[in-house]
Amino acid sequence: MSATDIRQGDARFYDNVHFYRGFSKSGDFTLAEDEILTYFGTTLLALENGQLEPENQTESDFVDMTKGNREASTKLERTWMKYVHLARGKKSFSTLNSKPNLSDDDNAYSIEDDRK
């Protein structure tokens, strides 16, 4: 299985919503992954959405992988799954300040305990 077994897209693939500066400039993708997404992304998206029917075994394997029937095994499949995770996955958020979780437990410590 190689990336050349999958059809190149009719147009280059860009995700200006999630990666408005491009895949490689986002810092999340290597140059090789950027090329894979740019040249094959429209085909991969259409295969995943069912807009294109698989024409060969590699494309059928890719569709099975997107449905969760098997793990990603090729560079192309791993790159697509990385893209899906970053573009559609839950965004992580961290803060420098945090508020401790308040407990609903009656036995929880309170300032009133110090005053007794």
C-alpha positions in Angstrom: 0.0 0.0 0.0 1.3 3.4 -0.9 0.0 6.9 -1.2 0.2 6.6 -5.0 -2.5 3.9 -4.9 -5.0 6.5 -3.8 -6.2 9.0 -6.3 -4.9 12.6 -6.1 -7.6 15.1 -5.5 -8.9 17.3 -8.4 -8.0 20.4 -6.3 -5.5 21.0 -3.5 -6.9 20.5 0.0 -6.7 23.3 2.5 -8.5 23.7 5.9 -8.6 27.4 6.3 -10.8 27.1 9.3 -8.5 25.0 11.6 -5.1 25.6 9.8 -5.4 29.1 8.3 -1.7 29.4 7.9 -1.3 26.0 6.3 -0.6 22.6 7.6 3.2 22.8 7.8 3.2 26.3 9.3 0.8 25.2 12.1 3.6 23.4 13.7 1.5 20.2 14.0 2.5 18.6 10.7 5.8 17.8 9.0 6.5 18.9 5.4 5.8 15.3 4.2 2.5 15.3 6.0 1.7 18.7 4.6 2.2 17.3 1.1 0.1 14.2 1.8 -2.8 16.4 3.0 -2.5 18.9 0.3 -2.4 16.5 -2.6 -4.7 13.7 -1.3 -6.9 15.5 1.2 -9.8 16.1 -1.1 -9.9 12.5 -2.1 -9.5 11.3 1.5 -12.3 13.5 2.7 -14.6 12.4 -0.1 -13.9 8.7 0.6 -14.5 9.3 4.3 -17.8 11.1 3.7 -19.0 8.5 1.1 -19.0 11.0 -1.7 -16.5 8.8 -3.6 -16.6 5.0 -4.0 -13.3 3.2 -3.4 -11.6 2.1 -6.7 -9.0 -0.2 -5.3 -8.0 -2.2 -2.3 -6.0 0.7 -0.8 -8.9 3.0 -0.9 -11.2 0.3 0.5 -8.7 -0.2 3.4 -8.7 3.5 4.0 -12.5 3.6 4.2 -12.5 0.7 6.7 -9.9 2.5 8.8 -12.0 5.7 8.9 -15.0 3.6 10.1 -12.9 2.2 12.9 -12.7 -1.3 11.6 -8.9 -1.4 11.7 -6.0 0.7 12.9 -4.1 3.1 10.6 -1.1 1.3 9.1 0.3 3.5 6.4 1.8 7.0 6.5 -1.2 8.4 4.6 -3.7 6.8 7.0 -1.7 8.0 10.1 -1.5 11.5 8.7 -5.2 11.6 8.0 -6.1 10.4 11.5 -3.7 13.0 12.9 -5.5 15.7 10.9 -8.9 14.4 12.0 -7.8 14.4 15.6 -6.4 17.9 15.5 -9.2 19.4 13.3 -12.2 17.7 14.9 -11.0 16.7 18.3 -11.6 18.5 21.5 -9.3 21.4 22.0 -7.2 21.3 25.2 -7.2 24.4 27.3 -5.0 25.3 30.1 -4.8 28.3 32.4 -2.3 29.7 34.8 -4.9 30.3 37.4 -7.4 27.8 38.5 -10.2 27.5 41.0 -10.2 24.4 43.2 -13.1 22.0 42.7 -15.8 22.5 45.4 -17.0 19.4 47.0 -20.7 18.6 47.7 -19.5 16.4 50.6 -20.8 17.5 54.0 -17.5 16.3 55.5 -15.4 18.6 53.4 -13.1 21.1 55.1 -14.3 24.6 55.6 -13.0 27.8 57.2 -15.6 27.4 59.9 -13.7 24.3 61.1 -10.7 26.4 62.1 -12.9 28.7 64.2 -14.1 26.0 66.5 
